[in-house]
């Protein structure tokens, strides 16, 4: 009887041990991988922006994690991904270097790890300022944006720079995107709006130029129509526009007010 009881107790203990092992198999596997050198044992304080693109498989994510120095071994990383079967959402995530795979998956599921990659470009922002904003937001060298020419974007021949051709809106770009890809996206959006407005290709540069001056001169939309009429009347009469907006632009100033010297300057 005593022997039977002892066997029963041992059997129950084994069942409990096996059950505990089953429910904690992920943690046990993690410990084994660390001891075998397949996982990092100590997370780095250094962080990195990690991008998951739409349509990437678990295998691709595992490869990218190892390539970025976030996890150590592809086989170990992929094994955990297969076991946990997480859903990967496209985006940019702030992760540490030298992480354990289970910690990475927890971080990818945590909304606080998501990096905000949106940028708001307001109406009237000059191309040179847009370049600086994009460079600071996405880490792309400013010179890459400054190197993009009107010809690269197939702008009208009259365009001497990108001013007026980058549509002001809220965008979300991948930090890995090239400068020309980002600017093409913004220009494509402008082309959509130009088509909606029914502006003929031969009139695009003239209309955008006049619209930019009107917008800079006026503060409220109802005033735009009056300002437009004044400028068109002056153009019909062969007069100078006499606009502070054009004086400020020619002087390379961002101010709404102009000086006597700027008004006297014979800039283009």
Rosetta blueprint (number, residue, H / E / L):
1 X L
2 X H
3 X H
4 X H
5 X H
6 X H
7 X H
8 X H
9 X H
10 X H
11 X H
12 X H
13 X H
14 X H
15 X H
16 X H
17 X H
18 X H
19 X H
20 X H
21 X H
22 X H
23 X H
24 X L
25 X H
26 X H
27 X H
28 X H
29 X H
30 X H
31 X H
32 X H
33 X H
34 X H
35 X H
36 X L
37 X L
38 X L
39 X L
40 X L
41 X L
42 X L
43 X L
44 X L
45 X L
46 X L
47 X E
48 X E
49 X E
50 X E
51 X E
52 X E
53 X L
54 X L
55 X L
56 X L
57 X L
58 X H
59 X H
60 X H
61 X H
62 X H
63 X H
64 X H
65 X H
66 X H
67 X H
68 X L
69 X L
70 X L
71 X L
72 X L
73 X L
74 X H
75 X H
76 X H
77 X H
78 X H
79 X H
80 X H
81 X H
82 X H
83 X H
84 X H
85 X L
86 X L
87 X L
88 X L
89 X L
90 X L
91 X E
92 X E
93 X E
94 X E
95 X E
96 X E
97 X L
98 X L
99 X L
100 X L
101 X H
102 X H
103 X H
104 X H
105 X H
106 X H
107 X H
108 X H
109 X L
110 X L
111 X H
112 X H
113 X H
114 X E
115 X L
116 X L
117 X L
118 X E
119 X E
120 X E
121 X L
122 X L
123 X L
124 X L
125 X L
126 X L
127 X H
128 X H
129 X H
130 X H
131 X H
132 X H
133 X H
134 X H
135 X H
136 X H
137 X H
138 X H
139 X L
140 X L
141 X L
142 X H
143 X H
144 X H
145 X H
146 X H
147 X L
148 X L
149 X L
150 X L
151 X L
152 X L
153 X L
154 X L
155 X L
156 X L
157 X L
158 X L
159 X L
160 X L
161 X L
162 X L
163 X L
164 X L
165 X L
166 X L
167 X L
168 X L
169 X L
170 X E
171 X E
172 X E
173 X L
174 X L
175 X L
176 X L
177 X L
178 X L
179 X H
180 X H
181 X H
182 X H
183 X H
184 X H
185 X H
186 X H
187 X H
188 X H
189 X H
190 X H
191 X H
192 X H
193 X H
194 X H
195 X H
196 X H
197 X L
198 X L
199 X L
200 X L
201 X H
202 X H
203 X H
204 X H
205 X H
206 X H
207 X H
208 X H
209 X H
210 X H
211 X H
212 X H
213 X H
214 X H
215 X H
216 X H
217 X H
218 X L
219 X L
220 X L
221 X H
222 X H
223 X H
224 X H
225 X H
226 X H
227 X H
228 X H
229 X H
230 X H
231 X H
232 X H
233 X H
234 X H
235 X H
236 X H
237 X L
238 X L
239 X L
240 X L
241 X L
242 X L
243 X L
244 X H
245 X H
246 X H
247 X H
248 X H
249 X H
250 X H
251 X L
252 X L
253 X L
254 X L
255 X L
256 X L
257 X L
258 X L
259 X L
260 X H
261 X H
262 X H
263 X H
264 X H
265 X L
266 X L
267 X L
268 X L
